[in-house]
Amino acid sequence: MGRPSENLTHDIKVRVDDELNSQIEKYAVKCTLSKAATIREILSSFFAQN
């Protein structure tokens, strides 16, 4: 990891419940990603499908 890429200029904050947080953390560990990278991947996948 390291410093964020120059093109990541927007900061988004959301609150999630314990279950969703646990699911995100488990996926992040499984894919060896940070939580932020995991959430970006999930959002990108979601929007690619729609």
MMTF fields as JSON, N, C-alpha, C and O atoms, coordinates in Angstrom:
{
  "mmtfVersion": "1.0.0",
  "mmtfProducer": "UNKNOWN",
  "numBonds": 199,
  "numAtoms": 200,
  "numGroups": 50,
  "numChains": 1,
  "numModels": 1,
  "chainsPerModel": [1],
  "groupsPerChain": [50],
  "chainIdList": ["A"],
  "bondAtomList": [4, 2, 8, 6, 12, 10, 16, 14, 20, 18, 24, 22, 28, 26, 32, 30, 36, 34, 40, 38, 44, 42, 48, 46, 52, 50, 56, 54, 60, 58, 64, 62, 68, 66, 72, 70, 76, 74, 80, 78, 84, 82, 88, 86, 92, 90, 96, 94, 100, 98, 104, 102, 108, 106, 112, 110, 116, 114, 120, 118, 124, 122, 128, 126, 132, 130, 136, 134, 140, 138, 144, 142, 148, 146, 152, 150, 156, 154, 160, 158, 164, 162, 168, 166, 172, 170, 176, 174, 180, 178, 184, 182, 188, 186, 192, 190, 196, 194],
  "bondOrderList": [1, 1, 1, 1, 1, 1, 1, 1, 1, 1, 1, 1, 1, 1, 1, 1, 1, 1, 1, 1, 1, 1, 1, 1, 1, 1, 1, 1, 1, 1, 1, 1, 1, 1, 1, 1, 1, 1, 1, 1, 1, 1, 1, 1, 1, 1, 1, 1, 1],
  "groupList": [{"groupName": "MET", "atomNameList": ["N", "CA", "C", "O"], "elementList": ["N", "C", "C", "O"], "formalChargeList": [0, 0, 0, 0], "bondAtomList": [1, 0, 2, 1, 3, 2], "bondOrderList": [1, 1, 2], "singleLetterCode": "M", "chemCompType": "L-PEPTIDE LINKING"}, {"groupName": "GLY", "atomNameList": ["N", "CA", "C", "O"], "elementList": ["N", "C", "C", "O"], "formalChargeList": [0, 0, 0, 0], "bondAtomList": [1, 0, 2, 1, 3, 2], "bondOrderList": [1, 1, 2], "singleLetterCode": "G", "chemCompType": "PEPTIDE LINKING"}, {"groupName": "ARG", "atomNameList": ["N", "CA", "C", "O"], "elementList": ["N", "C", "C", "O"], "formalChargeList": [0, 0, 0, 0], "bondAtomList": [1, 0, 2, 1, 3, 2], "bondOrderList": [1, 1, 2], "singleLetterCode": "R", "chemCompType": "L-PEPTIDE LINKING"}, {"groupName": "PRO", "atomNameList": ["N", "CA", "C", "O"], "elementList": ["N", "C", "C", "O"], "formalChargeList": [0, 0, 0, 0], "bondAtomList": [1, 0, 2, 1, 3, 2], "bondOrderList": [1, 1, 2], "singleLetterCode": "P", "chemCompType": "L-PEPTIDE LINKING"}, {"groupName": "SER", "atomNameList": ["N", "CA", "C", "O"], "elementList": ["N", "C", "C", "O"], "formalChargeList": [0, 0, 0, 0], "bondAtomList": [1, 0, 2, 1, 3, 2], "bondOrderList": [1, 1, 2], "singleLetterCode": "S", "chemCompType": "L-PEPTIDE LINKING"}, {"groupName": "GLU", "atomNameList": ["N", "CA", "C", "O"], "elementList": ["N", "C", "C", "O"], "formalChargeList": [0, 0, 0, 0], "bondAtomList": [1, 0, 2, 1, 3, 2], "bondOrderList": [1, 1, 2], "singleLetterCode": "E", "chemCompType": "L-PEPTIDE LINKING"}, {"groupName": "ASN", "atomNameList": ["N", "CA", "C", "O"], "elementList": ["N", "C", "C", "O"], "formalChargeList": [0, 0, 0, 0], "bondAtomList": [1, 0, 2, 1, 3, 2], "bondOrderList": [1, 1, 2], "singleLetterCode": "N", "chemCompType": "L-PEPTIDE LINKING"}, {"groupName": "LEU", "atomNameList": ["N", "CA", "C", "O"], "elementList": ["N", "C", "C", "O"], "formalChargeList": [0, 0, 0, 0], "bondAtomList": [1, 0, 2, 1, 3, 2], "bondOrderList": [1, 1, 2], "singleLetterCode": "L", "chemCompType": "L-PEPTIDE LINKING"}, {"groupName": "THR", "atomNameList": ["N", "CA", "C", "O"], "elementList": ["N", "C", "C", "O"], "formalChargeList": [0, 0, 0, 0], "bondAtomList": [1, 0, 2, 1, 3, 2], "bondOrderList": [1, 1, 2], "singleLetterCode": "T", "chemCompType": "L-PEPTIDE LINKING"}, {"groupName": "HIS", "atomNameList": ["N", "CA", "C", "O"], "elementList": ["N", "C", "C", "O"], "formalChargeList": [0, 0, 0, 0], "bondAtomList": [1, 0, 2, 1, 3, 2], "bondOrderList": [1, 1, 2], "singleLetterCode": "H", "chemCompType": "L-PEPTIDE LINKING"}, {"groupName": "ASP", "atomNameList": ["N", "CA", "C", "O"], "elementList": ["N", "C", "C", "O"], "formalChargeList": [0, 0, 0, 0], "bondAtomList": [1, 0, 2, 1, 3, 2], "bondOrderList": [1, 1, 2], "singleLetterCode": "D", "chemCompType": "L-PEPTIDE LINKING"}, {"groupName": "ILE", "atomNameList": ["N", "CA", "C", "O"], "elementList": ["N", "C", "C", "O"], "formalChargeList": [0, 0, 0, 0], "bondAtomList": [1, 0, 2, 1, 3, 2], "bondOrderList": [1, 1, 2], "singleLetterCode": "I", "chemCompType": "L-PEPTIDE LINKING"}, {"groupName": "LYS", "atomNameList": ["N", "CA", "C", "O"], "elementList": ["N", "C", "C", "O"], "formalChargeList": [0, 0, 0, 0], "bondAtomList": [1, 0, 2, 1, 3, 2], "bondOrderList": [1, 1, 2], "singleLetterCode": "K", "chemCompType": "L-PEPTIDE LINKING"}, {"groupName": "VAL", "atomNameList": ["N", "CA", "C", "O"], "elementList": ["N", "C", "C", "O"], "formalChargeList": [0, 0, 0, 0], "bondAtomList": [1, 0, 2, 1, 3, 2], "bondOrderList": [1, 1, 2], "singleLetterCode": "V", "chemCompType": "L-PEPTIDE LINKING"}, {"groupName": "GLN", "atomNameList": ["N", "CA", "C", "O"], "elementList": ["N", "C", "C", "O"], "formalChargeList": [0, 0, 0, 0], "bondAtomList": [1, 0, 2, 1, 3, 2], "bondOrderList": [1, 1, 2], "singleLetterCode": "Q", "chemCompType": "L-PEPTIDE LINKING"}, {"groupName": "TYR", "atomNameList": ["N", "CA", "C", "O"], "elementList": ["N", "C", "C", "O"], "formalChargeList": [0, 0, 0, 0], "bondAtomList": [1, 0, 2, 1, 3, 2], "bondOrderList": [1, 1, 2], "singleLetterCode": "Y", "chemCompType": "L-PEPTIDE LINKING"}, {"groupName": "ALA", "atomNameList": ["N", "CA", "C", "O"], "elementList": ["N", "C", "C", "O"], "formalChargeList": [0, 0, 0, 0], "bondAtomList": [1, 0, 2, 1, 3, 2], "bondOrderList": [1, 1, 2], "singleLetterCode": "A", "chemCompType": "L-PEPTIDE LINKING"}, {"groupName": "CYS", "atomNameList": ["N", "CA", "C", "O"], "elementList": ["N", "C", "C", "O"], "formalChargeList": [0, 0, 0, 0], "bondAtomList": [1, 0, 2, 1, 3, 2], "bondOrderList": [1, 1, 2], "singleLetterCode": "C", "chemCompType": "L-PEPTIDE LINKING"}, {"groupName": "PHE", "atomNameList": ["N", "CA", "C", "O"], "elementList": ["N", "C", "C", "O"], "formalChargeList": [0, 0, 0, 0], "bondAtomList": [1, 0, 2, 1, 3, 2], "bondOrderList": [1, 1, 2], "singleLetterCode": "F", "chemCompType": "L-PEPTIDE LINKING"}],
  "groupTypeList": [0, 1, 2, 3, 4, 5, 6, 7, 8, 9, 10, 11, 12, 13, 2, 13, 10, 10, 5, 7, 6, 4, 14, 11, 5, 12, 15, 16, 13, 12, 17, 8, 7, 4, 12, 16, 16, 8, 11, 2, 5, 11, 7, 4, 4, 18, 18, 16, 14, 6],
  "groupIdList": [1, 2, 3, 4, 5, 6, 7, 8, 9, 10, 11, 12, 13, 14, 15, 16, 17, 18, 19, 20, 21, 22, 23, 24, 25, 26, 27, 28, 29, 30, 31, 32, 33, 34, 35, 36, 37, 38, 39, 40, 41, 42, 43, 44, 45, 46, 47, 48, 49, 50],
  "secStructList": [7, 7, 1, 7, 7, 6, 6, 7, 7, 7, 7, 7, 7, 7, 7, 7, 7, 2, 2, 2, 2, 2, 2, 2, 2, 2, 2, 2, 2, 2, 6, 6, 7, 7, 2, 2, 2, 2, 2, 2, 2, 2, 2, 2, 2, 2, 2, 2, 2, 7],
  "xCoordList": [0.853, 0.0, 0.895, 2.03, 0.48, 1.253, 0.328, -0.854, 0.892, 0.082, -0.967, -0.716, -2.141, -3.178, -2.787, -1.994, -3.342, -3.109, -3.62, -4.532, -3.018, -3.415, -4.881, -5.52, -5.425, -6.798, -7.856, -9.05, -7.453, -8.407, -8.575, -7.982, -9.383, -9.483, -10.725, -10.838, -11.661, -12.911, -12.955, -12.644, -13.342, -13.435, -14.91, -15.68, -15.308, -16.697, -16.72, -15.949, -17.607, -17.718, -19.143, -20.106, -19.262, -20.576, -20.521, -19.457, -21.664, -21.776, -22.389, -23.326, -21.846, -22.378, -22.58, -21.968, -23.448, -23.664, -22.544, -21.704, -22.553, -21.496, -21.414, -20.322, -22.567, -22.579, -21.934, -21.108, -22.3, -21.725, -20.229, -19.443, -19.841, -18.425, -17.643, -16.543, -18.206, -17.555, -17.407, -16.364, -18.437, -18.373, -17.295, -16.556, -17.198, -16.176, -14.785, -13.89, -14.602, -13.293, -12.893, -11.733, -13.83, -13.523, -13.131, -12.187, -13.841, -13.526, -12.155, -11.375, -11.869, -10.57, -9.425, -8.413, -9.579, -8.538, -8.39, -7.275, -9.524, -9.511, -8.783, -8.053, -8.979, -8.396, -7.119, -6.579, -6.641, -5.452, -5.505, -4.578, -6.617, -6.833, -7.079, -7.452, -6.866, -7.277, -8.802, -9.427, -9.394, -10.844, -11.248, -12.253, -10.476, -10.801, -10.756, -11.655, -9.722, -9.611, -10.74, -11.264, -11.109, -12.216, -13.513, -14.251, -13.795, -15.026, -15.02, -16.051, -13.872, -13.78, -14.066, -14.779, -13.51, -13.727, -15.197, -15.756, -15.821, -17.238, -18.099, -19.002, -17.832, -18.604, -18.388, -19.344, -17.171, -16.879, -17.626, -18.192, -17.622, -18.318, -19.828, -20.479, -20.366, -21.791, -22.177, -23.147, -21.423, -21.763, -21.499, -22.147, -20.574, -20.325, -21.493, -21.735, -22.221, -23.36, -24.619, -25.558, -24.638, -25.846, -25.636, -26.54],
  "yCoordList": [-1.167, 0.0, 1.225, 1.125, 2.317, 3.547, 4.727, 4.673, 5.781, 6.985, 6.743, 6.023, 7.348, 7.159, 7.762, 8.701, 7.221, 7.718, 9.15, 9.562, 9.897, 11.285, 11.411, 12.415, 10.407, 10.523, 10.212, 10.292, 9.866, 9.599, 10.877, 11.024, 11.782, 13.108, 13.315, 14.333, 12.378, 12.554, 11.608, 10.423, 12.153, 11.4, 11.171, 12.126, 9.9, 9.55, 8.79, 7.852, 9.203, 8.529, 8.036, 8.758, 6.795, 6.203, 5.444, 5.008, 5.296, 4.465, 3.133, 3.091, 2.047, 0.711, -0.025, 0.308, -1.031, -1.819, -2.851, -3.014, -3.536, -4.502, -5.619, -6.054, -6.081, -7.193, -6.79, -7.529, -5.639, -5.187, -4.91, -5.235, -4.318, -4.067, -5.372, -5.459, -6.376, -7.687, -8.303, -8.877, -8.189, -8.731, -8.027, -8.676, -6.714, -5.949, -6.361, -6.567, -6.483, -6.865, -8.264, -8.493, -9.204, -10.578, -10.612, -11.308, -9.873, -9.821, -9.186, -9.642, -8.141, -7.462, -8.411, -8.444, -9.17, -10.131, -11.214, -11.567, -11.74, -12.797, -12.333, -13.108, -11.083, -10.554, -9.755, -9.154, -9.746, -8.982, -7.531, -7.034, -6.883, -5.484, -4.685, -5.239, -3.391, -2.523, -2.408, -2.744, -1.936, -1.749, -0.739, -0.931, 0.326, 1.342, 0.75, 0.997, -0.027, -0.659, -1.662, -1.787, -2.364, -3.314, -2.604, -3.051, -1.517, -0.768, -0.19, -0.206, 0.323, 0.823, -0.296, -0.088, -1.488, -2.634, -3.027, -3.274, -3.086, -3.442, -2.425, -2.803, -1.151, -0.103, -0.153, -0.013, -0.348, -0.434, -1.616, -1.498, -2.743, -3.923, -3.666, -4.05, -3.027, -2.719, -1.84, -2.13, -0.768, 0.154, -0.446, -0.057, -1.372, -2.039, -2.915, -3.124, -3.431, -4.293, -3.494, -4.037, -2.22, -1.401, -0.438, 0.332],
  "zCoordList": [0.0, 0.0, 0.0, -0.467, 0.47, 0.443, 0.292, 0.63, -0.217, -0.409, -1.495, -2.461, -1.326, -2.34, -3.679, -3.744, -4.727, -6.074, -6.195, -5.478, -7.113, -7.344, -7.745, -7.43, -8.434, -8.921, -7.867, -8.159, -6.666, -5.586, -4.759, -3.69, -5.27, -4.662, -3.818, -3.136, -3.845, -3.102, -1.907, -2.019, -0.778, 0.465, 0.769, 0.878, 0.908, 1.198, 2.52, 2.725, 3.403, 4.699, 4.883, 4.623, 5.333, 5.595, 6.907, 7.346, 7.515, 8.712, 8.293, 7.496, 8.842, 8.555, 9.869, 10.884, 9.836, 11.049, 11.204, 10.32, 12.335, 12.646, 11.611, 11.246, 11.142, 10.185, 8.859, 8.325, 8.332, 7.072, 7.226, 6.337, 8.338, 8.589, 8.629, 8.083, 9.269, 9.352, 7.965, 7.652, 7.136, 5.779, 4.964, 4.223, 5.093, 4.374, 4.84, 4.02, 6.151, 6.692, 6.26, 5.916, 6.27, 5.841, 4.369, 3.996, 3.538, 2.11, 1.9, 1.063, 2.657, 2.541, 2.886, 2.186, 3.948, 4.352, 3.287, 2.903, 2.811, 1.792, 0.528, -0.09, 0.151, -1.095, -0.855, -1.784, 0.367, 0.781, 0.281, -0.358, 0.596, 0.255, 1.528, 2.561, 1.439, 2.543, 2.504, 1.498, 3.59, 3.588, 2.514, 1.83, 2.366, 1.36, -0.044, -0.848, -0.344, -1.66, -1.871, -2.978, -0.828, -0.905, -1.248, -2.126, -0.573, -0.822, -2.231, -2.903, -2.696, -4.072, -5.067, -6.049, -4.818, -5.71, -5.738, -6.807, -4.578, -4.488, -5.225, -5.972, -5.024, -5.704, -7.217, -7.98, -7.651, -9.088, -9.712, -10.799, -9.022, -9.511, -9.589, -10.561, -8.577, -8.557, -9.742, -10.443, -9.967, -11.047, -12.429, -13.401, -12.527, -13.8, -14.201, -15.39, -13.218, -13.485, -13.833, -14.415, -13.48, -13.703, -14.789, -15.116]
}
